[in-house]
Amino acid sequence: MMALIEMEQIRKSYKMADENLEVLKGISLTIEQGDYVAIMGPSGSGKSTLMHILGCLDVPSSGHYFLSGQDIAGLSESKLASIRRKQIGFVFQSFNLLAALNALENVALPLLYQGVSPGEQRERATEALNQVGLGERLHHRPSQLSGGQQQRVAIARAIVTKPPVILADEPTGNLDSHAGQEVLGIFSRLHEAGQTVIMITHDTQVAHHANRIIQILDGNIVSSQEVTHV
């Protein structure tokens, strides 16, 4: 049985004037259903490019990327968009909530795009907000919420469609330590419930909340280690 995510010799190059800049230099990795993986690396290591390919926001120059058994490499933008909607829940450093919508409406947006009925949208969005401890903040707009609460709304939005993968890019980067710990606690609980979580971070302490840490440097994976939680 194929892994949830399988990358084989992924390379990514960009044209810079008259030369090719190779950002990823043959990345191969496997992520199983239910894994909690942190991808670490300094600025310029290639981790953001890898995240974009993992999230089907970009395609590799060469190599194969299988997500749920489907090779993503070479797909059209419309097919990539469909895969993003159905298979990946995104959590970004900057929250990306719509200021005019309340928490419930922000979380329900992905369901609206999927054509889910209004009643089911409300029910599932409420359930997702309860999961992240914001059942009392359904009708608050982003401006009425703290940074940590806004990020929890963003996590609820990511999980409301029940995607196979949660992809979090520096999810604690804009938060104080207390709010950051709350967010990491939510990811741990999601993982314990069987959710696959991939987190991109430069913070060693944050990375150690995962069960596996993959280090990337100069476009190559330089280490992959299991994390033991006492």
C-alpha positions in Angstrom: 0.0 0.0 0.0 1.4 3.4 -1.0 2.2 6.0 1.6 0.0 9.1 1.9 2.9 11.2 0.5 5.8 9.9 -1.5 8.4 12.1 -3.2 11.0 10.6 -5.5 14.0 12.7 -6.6 12.1 16.0 -6.6 14.1 18.9 -8.2 13.0 22.5 -8.6 14.9 25.1 -10.7 14.1 28.7 -11.5 15.5 30.7 -14.5 17.5 33.6 -13.2 18.7 35.8 -16.1 21.0 33.4 -18.1 21.4 30.7 -15.4 19.3 28.0 -13.8 19.0 28.3 -10.0 18.4 24.8 -8.6 16.6 25.2 -5.2 15.7 21.5 -4.6 18.3 19.0 -5.6 16.7 15.6 -5.6 14.4 15.4 -2.5 13.0 11.9 -1.7 10.8 11.4 1.4 7.8 9.4 2.6 5.1 10.5 5.0 2.6 8.0 6.2 -1.1 8.6 7.2 -1.1 9.8 10.8 2.5 11.1 10.8 3.4 14.4 12.5 6.4 15.7 10.7 8.4 19.0 11.1 10.5 20.2 8.2 13.3 22.5 9.4 15.9 24.6 7.7 17.4 28.0 7.7 16.3 30.8 5.3 17.3 29.8 1.7 17.5 26.1 2.5 14.6 25.3 0.1 12.0 24.5 2.8 9.5 27.1 1.5 9.8 25.7 -2.0 9.3 22.2 -0.7 6.3 23.4 1.2 4.8 24.9 -2.0 5.2 21.6 -3.8 3.9 19.5 -0.9 0.8 21.9 -0.8 0.3 21.6 -4.6 0.9 25.4 -4.9 3.8 24.6 -7.3 5.0 21.6 -9.3 8.5 20.1 -9.4 10.8 20.6 -12.4 11.5 16.9 -12.4 10.8 13.9 -10.2 7.5 12.4 -8.9 5.2 13.5 -6.1 2.5 11.1 -5.1 -0.3 12.4 -2.9 -2.9 9.7 -2.0 -1.5 7.6 -4.9 -1.9 10.4 -7.5 1.2 11.8 -9.2 1.0 15.6 -8.8 3.9 16.4 -11.2 2.6 17.9 -14.4 -1.0 18.4 -13.4 -2.8 21.5 -14.7 -3.5 24.4 -12.3 -7.2 23.6 -12.2 -6.5 20.1 -11.2 -4.0 21.3 -8.6 -6.6 23.7 -7.2 -9.1 20.8 -6.9 -6.6 18.7 -5.0 -5.8 21.6 -2.7 -9.5 22.1 -1.8 -10.1 18.4 -1.1 -6.8 17.0 0.3 -4.9 19.8 2.1 -5.8 22.1 5.0 -3.5 25.1 5.1 -2.4 27.0 8.2 -0.2 30.1 7.6 1.8 32.3 9.8 -0.3 35.3 8.9 -3.8 33.7 9.7 -5.3 34.9 6.4 -8.8 35.5 7.9 -11.3 37.7 6.1 -11.9 40.8 8.4 -15.5 41.3 7.4 -16.5 37.7 8.4 -16.9 36.3 11.9 -15.2 33.1 13.1 -18.0 30.8 12.0 -18.2 32.4 8.5 -14.4 32.2 8.0 -14.3 28.6 9.0 -17.3 27.7 6.8 -15.7 29.3 3.6 -14.0 26.1 2.3 -17.4 24.3 2.7 -19.1 27.0 0.7 -16.6 26.5 -2.1 -17.4 22.8 -2.0 -21.1 23.4 -2.4 -22.1 22.2 1.1 -25.6 23.3 2.2 -25.8 26.3 4.6 -27.1 24.2 7.5 -24.3 21.7 7.2 -21.8 24.5 6.8 -22.9 25.9 10.2 -22.9 22.6 11.9 -19.4 21.5 10.7 -17.9 24.9 11.2 -19.2 25.0 14.8 -17.8 21.5 15.4 -14.4 22.6 14.1 -14.4 25.7 16.3 -15.3 23.6 19.3 -12.4 21.3 18.5 -10.0 24.3 18.9 -11.7 25.6 22.0 -13.5 28.6 20.4 -17.1 27.5 20.8 -17.8 30.7 22.7 -16.3 32.9 19.9 -18.4 31.9 16.9 -19.7 35.4 16.1 -16.5 37.3 16.8 -14.7 39.0 13.9 -10.9 38.7 13.6 -10.4 42.2 15.1 -12.2 41.0 18.3 -9.8 38.0 18.7 -6.3 37.7 20.0 -3.5 36.5 17.7 -3.7 33.1 19.2 -7.4 32.9 18.8 -7.2 34.0 15.2 -4.7 31.2 14.5 -7.0 28.7 16.2 -9.8 29.9 13.8 -7.4 29.3 10.9 -6.8 25.8 12.2 -10.5 25.2 12.4 -10.8 26.4 8.8 -8.1 24.0 7.8 -9.7 20.9 9.4 -13.4 21.7 8.6 -13.2 19.8 5.3 -11.5 16.8 7.0 -8.5 16.8 4.6 -5.9 14.0 4.7 -3.1 16.5 5.3 -2.7 19.6 7.5 0.2 21.7 6.1 1.3 24.4 8.6 3.8 27.1 7.6 5.5 28.7 10.6 2.1 28.5 12.5 3.5 30.0 15.7 5.7 32.6 14.0 3.4 35.6 14.9 2.4 34.4 18.4 3.7 34.8 21.9 5.0 31.7 23.7 1.7 31.0 25.5 -0.5 31.3 22.4 2.1 29.3 20.5 2.0 26.4 23.0 -1.8 26.4 22.7 -1.6 26.1 18.9 1.0 23.3 19.2 -1.2 21.5 21.7 -4.0 21.5 19.1 -1.8 20.0 16.5 -0.7 17.3 19.0 -4.3 16.5 19.7 -5.2 16.3 16.0 -2.2 14.0 15.5 -3.4 11.8 18.4 -6.8 11.5 16.6 -5.1 10.2 13.5 -4.6 13.5 11.5 -1.5 13.8 9.3 0.3 17.1 10.2 3.3 18.6 8.3 4.8 21.7 9.9 7.4 24.0 8.4 9.5 25.8 11.0 12.9 27.2 11.7 12.3 26.9 15.5 13.9 23.8 17.1 11.6 23.9 20.1 8.5 24.0 17.9 9.9 21.2 15.7 10.3 18.9 18.7 6.5 18.8 19.2 6.4 16.6 16.0 7.2 12.9 15.9 9.8 13.2 13.1 12.1 16.1 12.2 13.4 16.4 8.6 16.3 18.9 8.2 16.8 20.5 4.8 19.9 22.4 3.8 20.9 23.8 0.4 18.1 21.9 -1.3 18.9 18.5 0.2 17.6 16.5 3.1 20.5 16.2 5.5 18.8 14.3 8.3 15.5 12.7 9.3 15.2 11.7 13.0 12.4 10.3 15.1 11.4 12.4 18.2 10.8 10.6 21.5 8.2 12.2 23.8 8.5 11.3 27.4 
